[in-house]
């Protein structure tokens, strides 16, 4: 029972991190061009 509770809490925390990360990635910031350049570099084959 406790493992199920721990797994649920872990899932919620990961979901919150995903939401916060997504919002910070979408919101316009002065560093947006630099961030997109980093993504292109990492995405290159």
C-alpha positions in Angstrom: 0.0 0.0 0.0 2.8 2.4 0.9 4.6 1.7 -2.4 1.5 2.6 -4.3 1.2 5.9 -2.3 4.9 6.6 -3.0 4.5 5.9 -6.7 1.5 8.3 -6.8 3.4 11.0 -5.0 6.4 10.6 -7.3 4.1 10.8 -10.4 2.5 14.0 -9.1 5.9 15.6 -8.5 7.2 14.6 -11.9 4.0 16.0 -13.5 4.5 19.3 -11.6 8.1 19.5 -12.8 6.9 18.8 -16.4 4.3 21.5 -16.2 6.7 24.1 -14.7 9.4 23.2 -17.2 6.9 23.5 -20.1 5.6 26.9 -18.9 9.1 28.3 -18.5 10.1 27.0 -21.9 7.0 28.5 -23.6 7.0 31.9 -21.8 9.0 34.5 -23.6 12.2 35.5 -21.8 15.3 37.5 -22.8 17.2 34.2 -23.1 14.7 32.7 -25.6 17.0 32.9 -28.7 19.9 31.4 -26.8 17.7 28.6 -25.4 16.4 27.7 -28.9 20.0 27.6 -30.2 20.9 25.2 -27.5 17.9 23.0 -28.4 19.0 23.0 -32.1 22.6 22.0 -31.1 21.3 19.1 -28.9 18.8 18.1 -31.6 21.5 17.9 -34.4 22.2 14.3 -35.5 
